[in-house]
Amino acid sequence: MADTITTLGTWILGLALVGGGFWLMIWGVVDIAGGVGGKTKEWGKAGMGLGIGVVGGFLFAIGAVTIINWFKKGGSEIPLK
């Protein structure tokens, strides 16, 4: 039972990291476009958007690696029965 809970928790964490990272990357691109576009250039907002996008990409990569490792470990072991 503990192995099932651990596997399910790893799977949920991986999905949350992928989803959150993807959302942060999109938010970063929107901030960069908003800061650089228009008549007044807001370089602080663009820099913040770049930082948010980088953090989002990092979280996305961690989540993807977690999910890939789960499939490599034993993708046939589906935690829900």
CNS distance restraints for C-alpha pairs under 8 A (distance, minus, plus):
assign (resid   1 and name CA) (resid   5 and name CA) 6.36 0.50 0.50
assign (resid   2 and name CA) (resid   6 and name CA) 6.13 0.50 0.50
assign (resid   3 and name CA) (resid   7 and name CA) 6.04 0.50 0.50
assign (resid   4 and name CA) (resid   8 and name CA) 6.03 0.50 0.50
assign (resid   4 and name CA) (resid  79 and name CA) 5.48 0.50 0.50
assign (resid   5 and name CA) (resid   9 and name CA) 5.92 0.50 0.50
assign (resid   5 and name CA) (resid  79 and name CA) 7.80 0.50 0.50
assign (resid   6 and name CA) (resid  10 and name CA) 6.10 0.50 0.50
assign (resid   7 and name CA) (resid  11 and name CA) 6.21 0.50 0.50
assign (resid   7 and name CA) (resid  70 and name CA) 7.97 0.50 0.50
assign (resid   7 and name CA) (resid  79 and name CA) 6.50 0.50 0.50
assign (resid   8 and name CA) (resid  12 and name CA) 6.17 0.50 0.50
assign (resid   8 and name CA) (resid  79 and name CA) 5.92 0.50 0.50
assign (resid   9 and name CA) (resid  13 and name CA) 6.03 0.50 0.50
assign (resid  10 and name CA) (resid  14 and name CA) 6.10 0.50 0.50
assign (resid  10 and name CA) (resid  66 and name CA) 7.32 0.50 0.50
assign (resid  10 and name CA) (resid  67 and name CA) 7.97 0.50 0.50
assign (resid  10 and name CA) (resid  70 and name CA) 7.90 0.50 0.50
assign (resid  11 and name CA) (resid  15 and name CA) 6.31 0.50 0.50
assign (resid  11 and name CA) (resid  66 and name CA) 7.63 0.50 0.50
assign (resid  11 and name CA) (resid  67 and name CA) 6.44 0.50 0.50
assign (resid  11 and name CA) (resid  70 and name CA) 7.38 0.50 0.50
assign (resid  12 and name CA) (resid  16 and name CA) 6.09 0.50 0.50
assign (resid  13 and name CA) (resid  17 and name CA) 6.11 0.50 0.50
assign (resid  13 and name CA) (resid  63 and name CA) 7.26 0.50 0.50
assign (resid  14 and name CA) (resid  18 and name CA) 6.18 0.50 0.50
assign (resid  14 and name CA) (resid  62 and name CA) 7.59 0.50 0.50
assign (resid  14 and name CA) (resid  63 and name CA) 4.23 0.50 0.50
assign (resid  14 and name CA) (resid  64 and name CA) 6.60 0.50 0.50
assign (resid  14 and name CA) (resid  66 and name CA) 5.47 0.50 0.50
assign (resid  14 and name CA) (resid  67 and name CA) 5.60 0.50 0.50
assign (resid  15 and name CA) (resid  19 and name CA) 6.05 0.50 0.50
assign (resid  15 and name CA) (resid  63 and name CA) 6.44 0.50 0.50
assign (resid  15 and name CA) (resid  67 and name CA) 7.53 0.50 0.50
assign (resid  16 and name CA) (resid  20 and name CA) 5.86 0.50 0.50
assign (resid  16 and name CA) (resid  63 and name CA) 7.40 0.50 0.50
assign (resid  17 and name CA) (resid  21 and name CA) 5.73 0.50 0.50
assign (resid  17 and name CA) (resid  59 and name CA) 5.59 0.50 0.50
assign (resid  17 and name CA) (resid  60 and name CA) 5.77 0.50 0.50
assign (resid  17 and name CA) (resid  62 and name CA) 7.03 0.50 0.50
assign (resid  17 and name CA) (resid  63 and name CA) 4.69 0.50 0.50
assign (resid  17 and name CA) (resid  64 and name CA) 7.92 0.50 0.50
assign (resid  18 and name CA) (resid  22 and name CA) 6.05 0.50 0.50
assign (resid  18 and name CA) (resid  59 and name CA) 6.70 0.50 0.50
assign (resid  18 and name CA) (resid  60 and name CA) 4.44 0.50 0.50
assign (resid  18 and name CA) (resid  61 and name CA) 7.37 0.50 0.50
assign (resid  18 and name CA) (resid  62 and name CA) 7.73 0.50 0.50
assign (resid  18 and name CA) (resid  63 and name CA) 4.87 0.50 0.50
assign (resid  18 and name CA) (resid  64 and name CA) 6.23 0.50 0.50
assign (resid  19 and name CA) (resid  23 and name CA) 6.18 0.50 0.50
assign (resid  19 and name CA) (resid  60 and name CA) 7.31 0.50 0.50
assign (resid  20 and name CA) (resid  24 and name CA) 6.15 0.50 0.50
assign (resid  20 and name CA) (resid  56 and name CA) 7.08 0.50 0.50
assign (resid  20 and name CA) (resid  59 and name CA) 7.33 0.50 0.50
assign (resid  20 and name CA) (resid  60 and name CA) 7.27 0.50 0.50
assign (resid  21 and name CA) (resid  25 and name CA) 6.17 0.50 0.50
assign (resid  21 and name CA) (resid  55 and name CA) 7.38 0.50 0.50
assign (resid  21 and name CA) (resid  56 and name CA) 3.93 0.50 0.50
assign (resid  21 and name CA) (resid  57 and name CA) 5.76 0.50 0.50
assign (resid  21 and name CA) (resid  58 and name CA) 7.14 0.50 0.50
assign (resid  21 and name CA) (resid  59 and name CA) 4.85 0.50 0.50
assign (resid  21 and name CA) (resid  60 and name CA) 4.35 0.50 0.50
assign (resid  22 and name CA) (resid  26 and name CA) 6.34 0.50 0.50
assign (resid  22 and name CA) (resid  56 and name CA) 6.20 0.50 0.50
assign (resid  22 and name CA) (resid  57 and name CA) 7.07 0.50 0.50
assign (resid  22 and name CA) (resid  60 and name CA) 6.14 0.50 0.50
assign (resid  23 and name CA) (resid  27 and name CA) 6.18 0.50 0.50
assign (resid  23 and name CA) (resid  56 and name CA) 7.23 0.50 0.50
assign (resid  24 and name CA) (resid  28 and name CA) 6.02 0.50 0.50
assign (resid  24 and name CA) (resid  52 and name CA) 6.15 0.50 0.50
assign (resid  24 and name CA) (resid  53 and name CA) 5.84 0.50 0.50
assign (resid  24 and name CA) (resid  55 and name CA) 7.40 0.50 0.50
assign (resid  24 and name CA) (resid  56 and name CA) 4.61 0.50 0.50
assign (resid  24 and name CA) (resid  57 and name CA) 7.75 0.50 0.50
assign (resid  25 and name CA) (resid  29 and name CA) 6.32 0.50 0.50
assign (resid  25 and name CA) (resid  52 and name CA) 6.76 0.50 0.50
assign (resid  25 and name CA) (resid  53 and name CA) 4.18 0.50 0.50
assign (resid  25 and name CA) (resid  54 and name CA) 7.13 0.50 0.50
assign (resid  25 and name CA) (resid  55 and name CA) 7.77 0.50 0.50
assign (resid  25 and name CA) (resid  56 and name CA) 4.89 0.50 0.50
assign (resid  25 and name CA) (resid  57 and name CA) 6.16 0.50 0.50
assign (resid  26 and name CA) (resid  30 and name CA) 6.26 0.50 0.50
assign (resid  26 and name CA) (resid  53 and name CA) 7.17 0.50 0.50
assign (resid  27 and name CA) (resid  31 and name CA) 6.19 0.50 0.50
assign (resid  27 and name CA) (resid  49 and name CA) 7.15 0.50 0.50
assign (resid  27 and name CA) (resid  52 and name CA) 7.34 0.50 0.50
assign (resid  27 and name CA) (resid  53 and name CA) 7.07 0.50 0.50
assign (resid  28 and name CA) (resid  32 and name CA) 6.16 0.50 0.50
assign (resid  28 and name CA) (resid  48 and name CA) 7.58 0.50 0.50
assign (resid  28 and name CA) (resid  49 and name CA) 4.02 0.50 0.50
assign (resid  28 and name CA) (resid  50 and name CA) 5.75 0.50 0.50
assign (resid  28 and name CA) (resid  51 and name CA) 7.32 0.50 0.50
assign (resid  28 and name CA) (resid  52 and name CA) 5.11 0.50 0.50
assign (resid  28 and name CA) (resid  53 and name CA) 4.34 0.50 0.50
assign (resid  29 and name CA) (resid  33 and name CA) 6.12 0.50 0.50
assign (resid  29 and name CA) (resid  49 and name CA) 6.37 0.50 0.50
assign (resid  29 and name CA) (resid  50 and name CA) 7.35 0.50 0.50
assign (resid  29 and name CA) (resid  53 and name CA) 6.72 0.50 0.50
assign (resid  30 and name CA) (resid  34 and name CA) 6.02 0.50 0.50
assign (resid  30 and name CA) (resid  49 and name CA) 7.37 0.50 0.50
assign (resid  31 and name CA) (resid  35 and name CA) 5.96 0.50 0.50
assign (resid  31 and name CA) (resid  45 and name CA) 6.31 0.50 0.50
assign (resid  31 and name CA) (resid  46 and name CA) 5.87 0.50 0.50
assign (resid  31 and name CA) (resid  48 and name CA) 7.44 0.50 0.50
assign (resid  31 and name CA) (resid  49 and name CA) 4.69 0.50 0.50
assign (resid  31 and name CA) (resid  50 and name CA) 7.89 0.50 0.50
assign (resid  32 and name CA) (resid  36 and name CA) 6.06 0.50 0.50
assign (resid  32 and name CA) (resid  45 and name CA) 6.78 0.50 0.50
assign (resid  32 and name CA) (resid  46 and name CA) 4.15 0.50 0.50
assign (resid  32 and name CA) (resid  47 and name CA) 7.18 0.50 0.50
assign (resid  32 and name CA) (resid  48 and name CA) 7.82 0.50 0.50
assign (resid  32 and name CA) (resid  49 and name CA) 5.06 0.50 0.50
assign (resid  32 and name CA) (resid  50 and name CA) 6.53 0.50 0.50
assign (resid  33 and name CA) (resid  37 and name CA) 5.57 0.50 0.50
assign (resid  33 and name CA) (resid  46 and name CA) 7.27 0.50 0.50
assign (resid  34 and name CA) (resid  38 and name CA) 7.51 0.50 0.50
assign (resid  34 and name CA) (resid  45 and name CA) 7.73 0.50 0.50
assign (resid  34 and name CA) (resid  46 and name CA) 7.34 0.50 0.50
assign (resid  35 and name CA) (resid  41 and name CA) 5.84 0.50 0.50
assign (resid  35 and name CA) (resid  42 and name CA) 4.60 0.50 0.50
assign (resid  35 and name CA) (resid  43 and name CA) 6.11 0.50 0.50
assign (resid  35 and name CA) (resid  44 and name CA) 7.55 0.50 0.50
assign (resid  35 and name CA) (resid  45 and name CA) 5.18 0.50 0.50
assign (resid  35 and name CA) (resid  46 and name CA) 4.71 0.50 0.50
assign (resid  36 and name CA) (resid  40 and name CA) 7.85 0.50 0.50
assign (resid  36 and name CA) (resid  41 and name CA) 5.11 0.50 0.50
assign (resid  36 and name CA) (resid  42 and name CA) 6.20 0.50 0.50
assign (resid  36 and name CA) (resid  43 and name CA) 6.81 0.50 0.50
assign (resid  36 and name CA) (resid  46 and name CA) 6.31 0.50 0.50
assign (resid  37 and name CA) (resid  41 and name CA) 6.70 0.50 0.50
assign (resid  42 and name CA) (resid  46 and name CA) 6.43 0.50 0.50
assign (resid  43 and name CA) (resid  47 and name CA) 5.98 0.50 0.50
assign (resid  44 and name CA) (resid  48 and name CA) 6.12 0.50 0.50
assign (resid  45 and name CA) (resid  49 and name CA) 6.10 0.50 0.50
assign (resid  46 and name CA) (resid  50 and name CA) 6.21 0.50 0.50
assign (resid  47 and name CA) (resid  51 and name CA) 6.28 0.50 0.50
assign (resid  48 and name CA) (resid  52 and name CA) 6.14 0.50 0.50
assign (resid  49 and name CA) (resid  53 and name CA) 6.04 0.50 0.50
assign (resid  50 and name CA) (resid  54 and name CA) 6.19 0.50 0.50
assign (resid  51 and name CA) (resid  55 and name CA) 6.26 0.50 0.50
assign (resid  52 and name CA) (resid  56 and name CA) 6.08 0.50 0.50
assign (resid  53 and name CA) (resid  57 and name CA) 6.11 0.50 0.50
assign (resid  54 and name CA) (resid  58 and name CA) 6.22 0.50 0.50
assign (resid  55 and name CA) (resid  59 and name CA) 6.25 0.50 0.50
assign (resid  56 and name CA) (resid  60 and name CA) 6.03 0.50 0.50
assign (resid  57 and name CA) (resid  61 and name CA) 6.10 0.50 0.50
assign (resid  58 and name CA) (resid  62 and name CA) 6.32 0.50 0.50
assign (resid  59 and name CA) (resid  63 and name CA) 6.17 0.50 0.50
assign (resid  60 and name CA) (resid  64 and name CA) 6.09 0.50 0.50
assign (resid  61 and name CA) (resid  65 and name CA) 6.14 0.50 0.50
assign (resid  62 and name CA) (resid  66 and name CA) 6.21 0.50 0.50
assign (resid  63 and name CA) (resid  67 and name CA) 6.30 0.50 0.50
assign (resid  64 and name CA) (resid  68 and name CA) 6.09 0.50 0.50
assign (resid  65 and name CA) (resid  69 and name CA) 5.99 0.50 0.50
assign (resid  66 and name CA) (resid  70 and name CA) 6.23 0.50 0.50
assign (resid  67 and name CA) (resid  71 and name CA) 6.40 0.50 0.50
assign (resid  68 and name CA) (resid  72 and name CA) 6.20 0.50 0.50
assign (resid  69 and name CA) (resid  73 and name CA) 5.95 0.50 0.50
assign (resid  70 and name CA) (resid  74 and name CA) 6.48 0.50 0.50
assign (resid  70 and name CA) (resid  75 and name CA) 6.46 0.50 0.50
assign (resid  71 and name CA) (resid  75 and name CA) 4.17 0.50 0.50
assign (resid  71 and name CA) (resid  76 and name CA) 7.93 0.50 0.50
